[in-house]
Amino acid sequence: MPDNFCALISSNIRHLQYILPEVVVVGTFLLALIFDLVVSPDRRRSTAYICIVGLLIAAWLTICNLAQEPSLGLVTADSHSTILFLAPMLDRTIFSGLLVADHFGAFFKLILLVGTIISLMMAVHARQLQGKNHGEFFLLMVAICAGGMFLA
């Protein structure tokens, strides 16, 4: 093995924290897929709730990743006003330059997550899905969200 192989593996393991929301979304997809296969057809609507909870966890992790960045903070101008500022964005190339983790991408990940959560909550009670396979639609929404998060 090359000398830097161990260093490369350890840096990739450290970089997993930046794609943890995507990992949670993919895990949610797999969990909901197995649940949808096992549960009876009249209870398949609850697959949406599993998807919503998983996407909420991913949104929380995305916000936590943003809060850990040193370039986001509060500045007190005087005793009466506090403003939120963004210092120059710190671009982090992760996984040997394969991905870039920055505030811009995290912002679009949050937009994707919130949009998918709202779409799932609206689709749970949609009349057009009555009597149809709900699980396939919910899983398709989560898969699209995961793909969009990797592109953001």
Residue frames as qw, qx, qy, qz and C-alpha x, y, z in Angstrom:
[[0.000, 0.888, 0.460, 0.000, 0.00, 0.00, 0.00],
 [0.339, 0.645, -0.057, 0.682, 1.16, 3.54, -0.66],
 [0.347, -0.058, -0.528, 0.773, 2.47, 5.59, 2.23],
 [0.204, -0.031, 0.131, -0.970, -0.31, 8.16, 2.07],
 [0.429, -0.285, -0.756, -0.405, -3.13, 5.59, 1.86],
 [0.390, -0.458, -0.702, 0.381, -3.75, 5.59, 5.61],
 [0.077, -0.303, -0.164, 0.935, -3.71, 9.39, 5.70],
 [0.276, -0.066, -0.500, -0.818, -6.18, 9.49, 2.81],
 [0.451, -0.397, -0.788, -0.134, -8.55, 7.06, 4.53],
 [0.313, -0.456, -0.554, 0.622, -8.39, 8.98, 7.83],
 [0.056, 0.193, -0.056, -0.978, -9.10, 12.29, 6.08],
 [0.373, -0.205, -0.651, -0.629, -12.08, 10.74, 4.26],
 [0.427, -0.457, -0.759, 0.179, -13.45, 9.47, 7.57],
 [0.177, -0.378, -0.314, 0.852, -13.07, 12.98, 9.04],
 [0.162, 0.065, -0.334, -0.926, -14.93, 14.42, 6.05],
 [0.188, -0.378, -0.888, -0.179, -17.99, 12.21, 6.66],
 [0.067, -0.531, -0.545, 0.646, -19.37, 14.86, 9.02],
 [0.134, 0.348, -0.192, -0.908, -19.94, 17.17, 6.05],
 [0.439, -0.002, -0.653, -0.618, -22.13, 14.69, 4.19],
 [0.056, 0.115, 0.894, -0.428, -23.92, 13.36, 7.26],
 [0.504, 0.347, 0.272, -0.743, -27.26, 14.96, 6.22],
 [0.586, 0.365, -0.527, -0.496, -27.06, 13.16, 2.86],
 [0.230, 0.131, -0.956, 0.121, -26.25, 9.89, 4.63],
 [0.278, 0.207, 0.692, -0.633, -29.31, 10.37, 6.85],
 [0.594, 0.389, -0.060, -0.701, -31.54, 11.03, 3.81],
 [0.521, 0.295, -0.755, -0.267, -30.27, 7.88, 2.06],
 [0.069, 0.013, -0.927, 0.370, -30.74, 5.90, 5.29],
 [0.445, 0.276, 0.408, -0.748, -34.27, 7.28, 5.57],
 [0.609, 0.354, -0.418, -0.575, -34.95, 6.16, 2.02],
 [0.397, 0.177, -0.900, -0.015, -33.77, 2.62, 2.77],
 [0.107, 0.103, 0.801, -0.580, -35.68, 2.44, 6.05],
 [0.534, 0.333, 0.186, -0.755, -38.89, 3.70, 4.43],
 [0.549, 0.316, -0.637, -0.439, -38.44, 1.28, 1.53],
 [0.245, 0.033, -0.951, 0.185, -38.19, -1.70, 3.88],
 [0.255, 0.228, 0.606, -0.718, -41.12, -0.39, 5.93],
 [0.565, 0.343, -0.133, -0.738, -43.24, 0.03, 2.81],
 [0.489, 0.207, -0.808, -0.255, -42.51, -3.56, 1.75],
 [0.179, -0.043, -0.914, 0.360, -43.39, -5.03, 5.14],
 [0.268, 0.222, 0.488, -0.800, -46.46, -3.05, 6.18],
 [0.361, 0.491, 0.793, 0.019, -49.98, -3.83, 4.98],
 [0.244, 0.404, 0.445, 0.761, -51.38, -1.75, 2.09],
 [0.227, -0.835, -0.424, -0.266, -53.90, 0.13, 4.23],
 [0.529, -0.786, -0.046, 0.315, -51.13, 1.46, 6.52],
 [0.707, 0.215, 0.183, 0.649, -48.69, 2.55, 3.82],
 [0.049, 0.909, 0.127, 0.394, -49.51, 6.18, 4.37],
 [0.604, -0.781, 0.100, 0.124, -47.34, 6.08, 7.49],
 [0.781, 0.135, 0.152, 0.590, -44.30, 5.72, 5.22],
 [0.195, 0.794, 0.091, 0.568, -44.59, 9.49, 4.73],
 [0.503, -0.848, 0.065, -0.154, -44.16, 10.10, 8.44],
 [0.847, -0.273, 0.195, 0.412, -40.94, 8.08, 8.48],
 [0.563, 0.469, 0.207, 0.648, -39.72, 10.15, 5.53],
 [0.095, -0.893, -0.079, -0.432, -40.67, 13.43, 7.19],
 [0.687, -0.712, 0.117, 0.085, -38.90, 12.55, 10.44],
 [0.811, -0.042, 0.235, 0.535, -35.75, 11.51, 8.56],
 [0.380, 0.635, 0.191, 0.645, -35.75, 14.72, 6.52],
 [0.340, -0.907, -0.026, -0.248, -36.24, 16.81, 9.67],
 [0.790, -0.492, 0.182, 0.317, -33.19, 15.10, 11.21],
 [0.673, 0.263, 0.262, 0.640, -31.20, 15.85, 8.05],
 [0.078, 0.847, 0.146, 0.505, -32.28, 19.50, 8.17],
 [0.581, -0.811, 0.066, -0.007, -31.22, 19.72, 11.81],
 [0.810, -0.222, 0.245, 0.484, -27.81, 18.22, 10.94],
 [0.478, 0.569, 0.235, 0.626, -27.40, 20.71, 8.09],
 [0.199, -0.914, -0.038, -0.350, -28.12, 23.59, 10.46],
 [0.751, -0.612, 0.156, 0.191, -25.66, 22.12, 12.98],
 [0.753, 0.141, 0.232, 0.600, -22.98, 21.96, 10.27],
 [0.202, 0.776, 0.147, 0.580, -23.60, 25.62, 9.52],
 [0.470, -0.865, 0.013, -0.179, -23.40, 26.56, 13.20],
 [0.846, -0.359, 0.141, 0.368, -20.03, 24.83, 13.58],
 [0.602, 0.521, 0.116, 0.593, -18.44, 26.98, 10.90],
 [0.430, -0.442, -0.236, 0.751, -16.31, 29.78, 12.32],
 [0.140, 0.124, 0.307, 0.933, -17.42, 32.25, 9.65],
 [0.342, -0.606, -0.521, -0.494, -20.99, 32.51, 10.95],
 [0.400, -0.244, -0.590, 0.658, -21.50, 34.58, 14.03],
 [0.150, -0.896, -0.409, -0.086, -23.15, 37.40, 15.92],
 [0.416, 0.181, -0.164, 0.876, -21.58, 40.82, 16.30],
 [0.209, -0.813, -0.478, 0.260, -22.76, 43.35, 18.82],
 [0.355, 0.605, 0.103, 0.705, -22.39, 46.83, 17.36],
 [0.121, -0.443, 0.357, -0.814, -23.56, 48.55, 20.53],
 [0.177, -0.008, 0.837, -0.518, -25.61, 47.67, 23.58],
 [0.577, 0.325, 0.320, -0.678, -28.89, 47.82, 21.64],
 [0.773, 0.487, -0.167, -0.371, -28.27, 46.01, 18.36],
 [0.549, -0.308, 0.756, 0.179, -26.91, 42.64, 17.44],
 [0.642, 0.554, -0.253, -0.466, -26.43, 41.67, 13.81],
 [0.887, -0.012, 0.448, 0.114, -25.79, 38.36, 12.11],
 [0.242, 0.789, -0.434, -0.361, -22.85, 38.39, 9.76],
 [0.957, 0.165, 0.184, 0.152, -21.26, 36.04, 7.31],
 [0.275, -0.711, 0.472, 0.442, -17.53, 36.43, 6.99],
 [0.442, 0.514, -0.595, -0.431, -15.92, 35.42, 3.71],
 [0.955, -0.017, 0.023, -0.296, -17.04, 31.90, 2.92],
 [0.296, -0.534, 0.788, 0.079, -14.64, 29.11, 3.75],
 [0.838, 0.299, -0.307, -0.337, -14.70, 26.61, 0.91],
 [0.509, -0.428, 0.745, -0.054, -13.67, 23.17, 2.04],
 [0.667, 0.323, -0.576, -0.346, -12.83, 20.60, -0.56],
 [0.647, -0.309, 0.626, -0.307, -13.60, 17.21, 0.86],
 [0.887, 0.143, 0.439, -0.003, -13.04, 13.65, -0.29],
 [0.568, -0.180, 0.470, 0.651, -9.86, 14.57, -2.18],
 [0.058, 0.282, -0.286, -0.914, -11.50, 17.41, -4.09],
 [0.011, 0.333, 0.889, 0.314, -14.64, 15.48, -5.07],
 [0.187, -0.802, -0.552, -0.134, -17.04, 17.73, -3.13],
 [0.178, 0.328, -0.220, 0.901, -16.99, 21.28, -1.81],
 [0.346, -0.642, -0.655, 0.197, -18.64, 22.07, 1.52],
 [0.148, 0.124, -0.076, 0.978, -19.65, 25.72, 1.86],
 [0.221, 0.342, 0.519, -0.752, -22.52, 27.91, 3.07],
 [0.435, 0.292, -0.342, -0.780, -23.96, 28.28, -0.41],
 [0.445, 0.024, -0.862, -0.241, -24.43, 24.53, -0.80],
 [0.103, -0.228, -0.837, 0.488, -25.82, 24.20, 2.73],
 [0.325, 0.294, 0.173, -0.882, -28.38, 26.91, 1.97],
 [0.570, 0.192, -0.501, -0.622, -29.65, 25.01, -1.07],
 [0.321, -0.046, -0.940, 0.110, -29.66, 21.75, 0.90],
 [0.113, 0.277, 0.638, -0.709, -31.96, 23.41, 3.42],
 [0.474, 0.288, -0.135, -0.821, -34.22, 24.67, 0.64],
 [0.505, 0.110, -0.787, -0.336, -34.43, 21.16, -0.81],
 [0.201, -0.129, -0.901, 0.363, -35.14, 19.60, 2.57],
 [0.239, 0.308, 0.441, -0.808, -37.82, 22.11, 3.55],
 [0.506, 0.268, -0.348, -0.742, -39.46, 21.89, 0.12],
 [0.455, 0.034, -0.875, -0.164, -39.54, 18.10, 0.26],
 [0.050, -0.197, -0.805, 0.557, -40.93, 18.11, 3.80],
 [0.381, 0.317, 0.179, -0.850, -43.71, 20.49, 2.78],
 [0.530, 0.215, -0.587, -0.573, -44.47, 18.41, -0.32],
 [0.329, -0.049, -0.938, 0.094, -44.68, 15.22, 1.73],
 [0.107, 0.265, 0.652, -0.702, -46.95, 16.83, 4.32],
 [0.487, 0.320, -0.074, -0.809, -49.27, 18.04, 1.57],
 [0.501, 0.198, -0.745, -0.394, -49.22, 14.68, -0.21],
 [0.025, 0.016, 0.930, -0.365, -50.22, 12.71, 2.89],
 [0.331, 0.455, 0.624, -0.542, -53.78, 14.02, 2.67],
 [0.229, 0.317, -0.459, -0.798, -54.03, 14.41, -1.12],
 [0.759, 0.254, 0.381, -0.463, -57.22, 13.04, -2.62],
 [0.634, 0.588, -0.412, -0.288, -55.44, 12.16, -5.85],
 [0.210, 0.421, -0.873, 0.131, -53.39, 9.52, -4.02],
 [0.674, -0.121, 0.492, -0.537, -56.38, 7.80, -2.42],
 [0.930, 0.183, 0.265, -0.178, -56.29, 4.11, -3.25],
 [0.656, 0.662, -0.339, 0.128, -52.92, 4.35, -4.94],
 [0.839, -0.138, -0.265, 0.455, -49.50, 3.20, -3.77],
 [0.194, -0.979, 0.026, -0.053, -48.50, 6.03, -1.49],
 [0.729, -0.525, 0.279, 0.338, -45.12, 4.60, -0.60],
 [0.692, 0.292, 0.345, 0.564, -43.73, 4.78, -4.11],
 [0.149, 0.877, 0.160, 0.428, -44.50, 8.49, -4.34],
 [0.487, -0.864, 0.126, -0.006, -43.01, 9.25, -0.93],
 [0.794, -0.277, 0.341, 0.421, -39.86, 7.26, -1.70],
 [0.560, 0.558, 0.290, 0.539, -39.50, 9.01, -5.05],
 [0.086, -0.956, -0.030, -0.278, -39.62, 12.39, -3.29],
 [0.644, -0.697, 0.273, 0.159, -36.93, 11.36, -0.80],
 [0.788, 0.062, 0.370, 0.489, -34.71, 9.95, -3.58],
 [0.360, 0.774, 0.198, 0.482, -35.02, 13.20, -5.55],
 [0.336, -0.929, 0.097, -0.119, -34.13, 15.15, -2.41],
 [0.779, -0.426, 0.324, 0.325, -31.03, 13.00, -1.82],
 [0.677, 0.364, 0.331, 0.547, -29.87, 13.49, -5.41],
 [0.112, 0.901, 0.121, 0.401, -30.42, 17.23, -5.20],
 [0.543, -0.822, 0.160, 0.061, -28.49, 17.42, -1.94],
 [0.777, -0.183, 0.351, 0.489, -25.48, 15.74, -3.53],
 [0.484, 0.580, 0.316, 0.574, -25.68, 18.21, -6.40],
 [0.156, -0.966, -0.125, -0.164, -25.95, 21.28, -4.15]]
